[in-house]
């Protein structure tokens, strides 16, 4: 029996790659094809814990390693011992720290004849021209079949790395977890004081990343929007949920300092990432995401599936998603007053519920775990199994 071997780039973050991978496993399970899947994970990592928590332990191959680089190296060694007819799917493995290992593994993979595919969940681009040149060299040597998570990503990959794109697959969403339902009787940690204050919740699940990076989440813009809403006389409370890997949580402290400078520190709460993000959506009045170069925007489709309106950037995958059913909710991420006015207008608009209904139909059609798994199997030639 053929198996698809999946090697993820980063096992220590609860981001889009981890969640999308879990939904791919769910899709294989629902297609009765779990035995055709093997996901490599670093022993004791957050990804292993997350997939085990969801009940997907049977398809995992745990590899003991001291860090991500060693895991990546040992994973290729493990793959080399498997049947060469088993296709290898690399999950977003274009990070700078992984490229040397990928370059060393490329000749053996090509010589073995093993089919290799790569899922691009970001633009795989660097501000450093030498970094881009090295990426081009590595992926030319590897020559994988490219799968992208949006048209936005595909355009960048097709232009800079791999001309031929095998498929554009919007990441799947768990409709059992993410659906409109009554809010839990007990609010998630950190929300009760906000609810007691009477404020509306402006939710933003996002990694707390360094500004001006390729995938900058533009969280500073959210705080300025809060200040504009306060200036206009509206009581919104911003809730950011995400990991901060900076030394001493420097990026979190920087955001809190900006909130204090703009006199909205009492209207901002920053919480750690959580496995139960769906519970927070049930209390949100609006999701706001102003990342200018977000490749897809998983939180957009999760929020829409839960019946939460979304105000998002006019660029990248966020604008690509919203343009299908809510173009009026698309904003310039660098115009905070316009963002604030859009938030106010959708709260007043009697058509917001019908827009959400259109959005939920779009999510159901384009973000199904079963359809995602079927398309992956077709691309890697596992559909006949």
N, C-alpha and C positions, 0 to 999 in steps of 0.2 A: 504493500500500500504506500503510495506516495504521500509525503508530508511537506507542508510549507513550513520552513524554518524562519522564524521572525527574530531579528536582532535589533533591539531598541538602542537608541543613542545614549539615553540618560535615564537611569533607574531611580533617581533620588528626588524627583520633583513631581508634584501632583498637577501637571499641566495638560495641555491639549493632547500631547503624544500619549500619555498614560491613559487618559480617559478614552481617546479614540481607539487605542489598542484594546481596551477592555470591551468596547462595543463591537469590535471586529470579532473577538472571541465569542461574544454573545451571538453574533450573526452566524458564525460557524456552528455553534451549538444548536441554534434554531433550524439550521439546514441539515442537522444530523451529520455534521462533518467534523466534529471535535477531534476525532482520531486522525484527521488529516492536518492537524495544526500542532506546532511545537514552538513555544515562546521562550526564549532565553532571558533569564533575569539574574541580576546579582543577588547572591544570598543575603538575606536580611535587609534588603532595600525597601524603600517605600513602595516601589512598583510591585515587588513580590507580595508585600503585605496587602496592598490594595486588591490585587487580583485574587489572592487567597481569600480575602474578606468577601469577595463577590462569588466565591465558590468555583473558581476556575483553576484550582491547583493541579488537576489532572493533566492539563496541557502545558504545564510549566517545566522547564529544565533549569534548575538552579545551579549557578556557578559561583563558587567561593572566590572572592577577590578582595584585596585590600582597598582598592579604589576603582573608579570608573575606567580609567585607562587600562589597568590590569584586567578588569572584566572583559573589556573589548578585545584585548589580545588573546585571552584564554578562550573567549567565545569563538573566535576564528579557528583556533586550534581544535575545538570541539567539532565545529562545522566540517573541518577537513576530514574527519573520521567518519562522516555520515555518507550515505549513498549519494553519489554525485548527481543522480537524477532528481534529488530533492531540491526544489527551488529555494533560494535564500532571499528573504525580503528585509532590506535594511530600513529601519524606521527613523527617518530624519537624522542620518549619520553624517552631517556636513559640518559639524562644529570644528573649530580650529584645533582643539586639543585631540580630536580623534583622527584628523587627516593623516598624520604620519603612519599610524597603525593601518589605516585603510589603504594607504599607498603601498605599504609592505605586503598587505594581503592580496592586493589586486592581481599580480602576476599569477599566483597559485590558483586563484579563483578562475581566471581566464583560461589557464592551461587545463584545469580540471573539466571544463565544459559545463560546470554547474550553472543553471539559469539564475541570474542575479537581477533583482529589482530594487528600486529605491523609492520610498515614499517621502516626498518633499512637503514638510509642513511649515516651512518658512522659505524665504527667498534665497537662502544659502549664499548670501552676498556680504561682503566686507567693505568697510571704508578704506581698507588697505589694499592698494592695487596688487601687491605681491601676494596677499592672501587670496585674492580672486584668481590670480594666475595659477597658484598652487591648486586651488579647487578645480580649476579647469583641467589641469594636468592629471589629477587623481581620478576624476570622473571620466576623462577620456580613456585612461588606462583600464578603469573598471568597466566602462560601457554598460551600465545597468539600464533596464527598462524603467523609465521615469513615470511615476504616478504622483499627481499633484492634488492638493486639497481645495483648490479654487482656480478660476480663470486668471486671477491676479498673480498667483504663484506660478502658474504654468507659463504665463507670458515672460516672467523674469527668468525662469529656468530654461525655457526654450531659447531665449536670447543669449544667455551667458554661459550655460553649461551643456545641456543636452537638447539638441534640436527636435528630436522626436519624442512626443509625450504619449505614453501608452494609454493613459486615462486620466480624467479629472473626476475625482470622487469626493463629494462633500462628506466630511466626517459624520458618522452616525450618532444618533441621540437615543437614549433609553426613554421611550415614551411611558414606561411604567413608573419611572422615577420622576420624570419631568412632564407633568400634566396639571391642569387646573384642578385644585381640590381645596377644601377648607384648610385654613392655617392650623398648625398644631396648637393644642390647648396651652402648651408651655413653649414660649418663644425660645429660639436658639440662644446660646450664650451671647451676651452683649447687647441684645436688642430690647430687653424689657425697659431700661431707663429711657430709651429713645421713644418707645411706644407710649410710655407714661407722660412724656413731654408734649405729645400731640403732634410731633413733627412727621412729615412724610419722609419715607426712606428712599434715598437715591443710592442704589446699590451698584457696586463695581467690583466683581471678582477679577483679580488680575495679579500677576507677579509684580512685586514692588521692585522694579528694575531701575538701573541707572539711566538718567535722562540722556537724550541725544545718541542712543544706541540704535542699531538697525531696527530692532523690534521694541522701541520705546513705547511704553503704555500711556505716556502723557498724563500721568496722574496729577501733575501740578495743575493742569488745566481744570481738573475736577474741582479743586479747591477755589480757583478763581470763579468758577461757575457758582459755587455755593455763596461766594461773596456777592455776586450779581443777584442771585435769588433773594438774598437778605436785603440787598439794596432796594429791590422791587417790592419788598414787603411779604415775601413768601417763606414759610418755615420748612425748609428741607434739611434733612440730616444725611450727610454722605457717609456711607459704610463701604470701606475698601476691605476686601478679603483676599489675602494672598501671602505667599512666602517672601521673606526678605533675606537673601543670602549675603548681603553686604556685611563687611566687618562691623561688629557692634550695632547692627541694624541701622547703619548710617542713613540709608535712603528713607526709612520710616521717620527717623528724627528730623530729617530735612523737610519732609512733608508736614509734620506737626509744627515745625517752626514757621513754615509759610502760612499755615492756618492761623497761627497766633498773630502773625504780622497783619493778616487781613481781617482779624477780629471775628473769625469763624471757628476757633478751636473748640468751642462748645458744640459745634455742629458737625464735627468730624470724628469718626471712630474707625480705627484700623484693627482688624482682627486676623488671626492666623488662618491659613487654609484649612479646609475641612472636607471630610468625605461626604458630609450630608449637606452640600450646598443647596440642594433642592428645598430644604426647610427654610432657608433665607429668602428664596424667591417668593415663597408664599406670603411673606410680609412686605415685600418691596412694592413701592408705588411706581417706580420707573428704574430701568437699568440704563446707565449712561456709560458709554465706552468711547473714548476719544483718541485711541491709538491711531496714529496716522498711517502706519504701514502694517497693520495686522493682517497676516496672510489669510485667515479664515474668519475667526470670531465665534468660537464655540459658545461662549456665554450668550451671544445674541440668540442663537437657535434654542438654547436651553430656556432662556427667559420667555421667548415667544411661546414655546411649548407649554410653559407654566401659566400663560396668560398675562405676562408682564410686558407692558410696552417698552420699546427700546429707542433711545436717542443715540445715534452713532455717527462716526466719521464718514465723510463723503469720499474717502479713499480706501484702498485695500479691500480685503474680503468683507469687512463690515458693510461698506457701501454696496458691494456686490450683492450681499444677501438682502439688505433692506430694499434695494431697488426693485426686487421682485414683488413686493406687496405693500411697502410703506415708504415710498420715496420722500414723503413729507416729513419723515422723522430723521432724514439724513442732514447732517450739519457740517460746517467747517470746524474742525477740531480746535482751530486757533482763534475762534471768534466767540468768546465766552458769553457775551450778552445775547448773541443769537441762539446759543445753546440753551441758555436760561429761558428765553422766550419760547423756544420750541417745547421745553419741558412743561411750561405753564399752559401752552395752547393745547397740547395733547390731553392734559388733565381736564380741560374744559370741553374738548371736542366730543360731541355725542356719537361720532362715527368711530371712535377709538376701538370699541368692542368689535365692530365689523372688520376693521383692519386687522385686529388680532386673530380673528377667525380665519381670514385669508392667509395670514402668516402661519397659523397652525396647520392648515392644509398643505402649504408649501413644505414645511418641515416634515410632515408625514410622507410626502412624495419623494423628497430628495435626501432625507437623512435617516433612512431606514437601515437598521443593522443587518437585516436579512439581505436587502438589495446590495448593500455594501459588500457583504461577504461573497455573494454570488458574483459580483463584478471582479473582486479580487481573484477568486478562483478561476474565472474565465481568463483574466489577464495572465495569470501564472500557469495556465493550462492544467488546473486541477478540476475543472468542471466535469470532465468525464468520469472522475472517481466518485 
